Amino acid sequence: MIRAATMIVLYFAVNSVLGPIMVGFGWLTPHWAQLTVYVILFAVSISLYAKHLAREWHRFRTDVAGKRLRFFGELILMSVVGTVCTGLASVLAGSETTNQENIEDMVEVIPVALGMIVIVLLGPLIEELTFRQSIIGAFPRPRKWLLGVLSVVSVLIFDAVHIAKLSEFWVYLPMAVLLVLFYLRHRCNVWATILFHSFYNCAGFVLIVL
């Protein structure tokens, strides 16, 4: 519980306090500050969850042994469903989300390789440890009602941090729900959702770059 609370607090503190300070004092531009924030949060994530990640990786490999094609088939299918639902929600919203615009601006400012590292590697690991592992996974054997409550909390907080205005809520809701469902389906193994999240982000990043 202490580790989970520390991860969540530091995630919001570094994003909401340190990032604006670096920009406000003119130390870094917004996009380079965001990159720095992710590097710091990655270090925080590893320092807090290194042993857990090692254990879960072993469990993940055991669970998918002989079923790798099935796992990646599910991953691709869920990514397609998420992309379609997100696309439809974006159309209904009538414009690109602020987060999407920020990513597109980032690609123009920082090297593509660094952007790929942030969006495809650092982001998924940090966010899954924060919004799945530190919320749902903080309780090893929760009762069904508590698991349901924690899942809803995970969806709402993940969605909230990705939007700049209320109308964007529905755009990120499908992926927020799918990530939680994927996490639960794979016995709350954070590596499953890290890989899912990473694959989804990779596909979106490639489309932006192209």
C-alpha positions as CSV (number, residue, x, y, z in Angstrom):
1,M,0.0,0.0,0.0
2,I,2.8,2.4,0.9
3,R,4.6,1.7,-2.4
4,A,1.4,2.1,-4.4
5,A,0.5,5.4,-2.7
6,T,4.1,6.7,-3.2
7,M,3.9,5.9,-6.9
8,I,0.6,7.7,-7.4
9,V,1.7,10.7,-5.3
10,L,5.0,11.1,-7.2
11,Y,3.3,10.6,-10.5
12,F,1.1,13.6,-10.0
13,A,3.7,15.6,-8.1
14,V,6.3,15.3,-10.8
15,N,3.8,16.0,-13.6
16,S,1.9,18.8,-11.9
17,V,4.7,20.5,-10.0
18,L,8.2,19.7,-11.3
19,G,7.2,19.9,-15.0
20,P,5.6,23.4,-14.7
21,I,8.5,24.6,-12.6
22,M,11.0,23.6,-15.3
23,V,9.0,25.4,-17.9
24,G,8.1,28.4,-15.7
25,F,11.7,29.1,-14.9
26,G,12.7,28.8,-18.5
27,W,15.0,25.8,-17.9
28,L,13.3,23.7,-20.6
29,T,10.7,24.0,-23.3
30,P,7.3,22.3,-22.6
31,H,8.1,19.2,-24.7
32,W,11.7,18.7,-23.3
33,A,10.2,19.2,-19.8
34,Q,7.7,16.5,-20.5
35,L,10.5,14.2,-21.7
36,T,12.5,14.9,-18.5
37,V,9.4,14.2,-16.4
38,Y,9.0,10.8,-18.0
39,V,12.7,10.0,-17.5
40,I,12.3,10.9,-13.8
41,L,9.1,8.9,-13.4
42,F,10.7,5.9,-15.1
43,A,13.5,6.0,-12.5
44,V,10.9,6.3,-9.8
45,S,8.9,3.3,-11.2
46,I,12.0,1.1,-11.4
47,S,13.2,2.0,-7.9
48,L,9.7,1.2,-6.4
49,Y,8.8,-1.8,-8.5
50,A,12.0,-3.4,-9.8
51,K,11.5,-6.7,-7.8
52,H,7.8,-6.8,-8.5
53,L,8.5,-6.4,-12.3
54,A,11.0,-9.2,-12.2
55,R,8.6,-11.5,-10.4
56,E,5.7,-10.6,-12.7
57,W,7.8,-11.1,-15.8
58,H,8.6,-14.6,-14.7
59,R,4.9,-15.3,-14.0
60,F,3.9,-13.7,-17.3
61,R,6.3,-15.9,-19.3
62,T,5.0,-19.0,-17.5
63,D,1.3,-18.0,-18.2
64,V,1.9,-17.4,-21.9
65,A,4.2,-20.3,-22.5
66,G,2.8,-22.3,-25.4
67,K,0.1,-19.6,-25.8
68,R,2.1,-16.7,-27.3
69,L,0.2,-16.6,-30.5
70,R,-3.1,-16.5,-28.6
71,F,-1.8,-13.7,-26.4
72,F,-0.6,-11.5,-29.2
73,G,-3.8,-12.3,-31.1
74,E,-5.8,-10.9,-28.2
75,L,-3.4,-7.9,-27.9
76,I,-3.9,-7.1,-31.6
77,L,-7.6,-7.6,-31.5
78,M,-8.0,-5.4,-28.4
79,S,-5.8,-2.7,-30.0
80,V,-8.0,-2.7,-33.1
81,V,-11.1,-2.4,-31.0
82,G,-9.6,0.4,-29.0
83,T,-8.5,2.2,-32.1
84,V,-11.9,2.0,-33.8
85,C,-13.7,3.1,-30.6
86,T,-11.3,5.9,-30.0
87,G,-11.6,7.0,-33.6
88,L,-15.4,7.1,-33.5
89,A,-15.3,9.0,-30.2
90,S,-12.9,11.5,-31.7
91,V,-15.2,12.0,-34.7
92,L,-18.1,12.6,-32.4
93,A,-16.0,15.0,-30.3
94,G,-15.4,17.0,-33.5
95,S,-11.7,17.6,-33.1
96,E,-8.4,16.2,-32.0
97,T,-7.8,15.9,-28.3
98,T,-5.3,18.2,-26.6
99,N,-3.2,15.2,-25.7
100,Q,-3.1,14.1,-29.4
101,E,-2.1,17.6,-30.5
102,N,0.7,17.7,-27.8
103,I,2.1,14.4,-29.1
104,E,2.1,15.7,-32.7
105,D,3.9,18.9,-31.5
106,M,6.4,16.8,-29.6
107,V,7.3,14.8,-32.8
108,E,8.1,18.1,-34.5
109,V,10.3,19.4,-31.6
110,I,12.3,16.4,-30.3
111,P,14.0,13.6,-32.3
112,V,11.7,10.9,-33.4
113,A,13.7,8.2,-31.6
114,L,13.3,10.0,-28.3
115,G,9.6,10.5,-29.0
116,M,9.3,6.8,-29.6
117,I,11.1,6.0,-26.3
118,V,8.7,8.2,-24.4
119,I,5.4,7.2,-26.1
120,V,6.1,3.5,-26.6
121,L,8.4,2.5,-23.8
122,L,8.4,4.9,-20.8
123,G,4.8,6.0,-21.0
124,P,3.2,2.6,-20.9
125,L,5.4,1.2,-18.1
126,I,4.9,4.3,-16.0
127,E,1.2,4.6,-16.5
128,E,0.5,0.9,-16.0
129,L,2.4,0.8,-12.8
130,T,0.5,3.9,-11.7
131,F,-3.0,3.3,-12.9
132,R,-3.3,-0.5,-12.8
133,Q,-0.7,-1.9,-10.4
134,S,-0.8,0.9,-7.8
135,I,-4.6,1.0,-7.8
136,I,-6.0,-2.4,-8.6
137,G,-2.8,-4.4,-7.8
138,A,-2.3,-2.7,-4.4
139,F,-4.8,-5.2,-3.0
140,P,-3.4,-8.7,-3.5
141,R,-6.8,-10.5,-3.0
142,P,-9.6,-8.0,-3.1
143,R,-13.2,-9.1,-2.8
144,K,-15.3,-8.9,-6.0
145,W,-17.0,-5.7,-5.0
146,L,-13.7,-4.0,-4.1
147,L,-12.1,-5.2,-7.4
148,G,-15.1,-3.6,-9.2
149,V,-14.6,-0.3,-7.4
150,L,-10.9,-0.3,-8.0
151,S,-11.4,-1.0,-11.6
152,V,-13.8,1.9,-12.0
153,V,-11.4,4.2,-10.1
154,S,-8.5,3.1,-12.4
155,V,-10.6,3.8,-15.5
156,L,-11.7,7.3,-14.3
157,I,-8.3,8.4,-13.1
158,F,-6.5,7.2,-16.3
159,D,-9.1,8.9,-18.4
160,A,-9.0,12.1,-16.4
161,V,-5.2,12.6,-16.7
162,H,-5.3,12.3,-20.5
163,I,-8.0,15.0,-21.1
164,A,-7.9,18.8,-21.0
165,K,-11.7,19.3,-21.2
166,L,-14.7,17.3,-20.3
167,S,-15.8,16.6,-23.9
168,E,-12.6,14.5,-24.4
169,F,-13.6,12.1,-21.6
170,W,-15.4,9.7,-24.1
171,V,-12.3,9.6,-26.4
172,Y,-10.1,8.0,-23.8
173,L,-12.8,5.9,-22.1
174,P,-12.6,2.9,-24.5
175,M,-8.9,2.4,-24.0
176,A,-9.1,3.0,-20.3
177,V,-11.7,0.2,-20.0
178,L,-9.9,-2.2,-22.4
179,L,-6.6,-1.8,-20.4
180,V,-8.4,-2.7,-17.2
181,L,-10.2,-5.7,-18.8
182,F,-6.8,-6.9,-20.2
183,Y,-5.2,-6.5,-16.8
184,L,-7.9,-8.5,-15.1
185,R,-8.0,-11.2,-17.8
186,H,-4.3,-11.8,-17.4
187,R,-4.6,-12.3,-13.6
188,C,-3.6,-8.7,-12.8
189,N,-0.2,-9.1,-14.4
190,V,1.1,-5.6,-15.2
191,W,3.4,-6.9,-18.0
192,A,0.3,-7.9,-20.0
193,T,-1.1,-4.3,-20.0
194,I,2.4,-2.8,-20.5
195,L,2.8,-4.8,-23.7
196,F,-0.8,-4.0,-24.8
197,H,-0.4,-0.3,-24.0
198,S,3.0,-0.2,-25.7
199,F,1.7,-1.9,-28.9
200,Y,-1.3,0.5,-29.1
201,N,0.9,3.6,-28.6
202,C,3.4,2.3,-31.1
203,A,0.8,2.0,-33.8
204,G,-0.6,5.5,-33.1
205,F,2.9,7.0,-33.0
206,V,3.8,5.5,-36.4
207,L,0.7,6.9,-37.9
208,I,1.5,10.3,-36.5
209,V,5.1,10.2,-37.8
210,L,3.9,9.0,-41.2
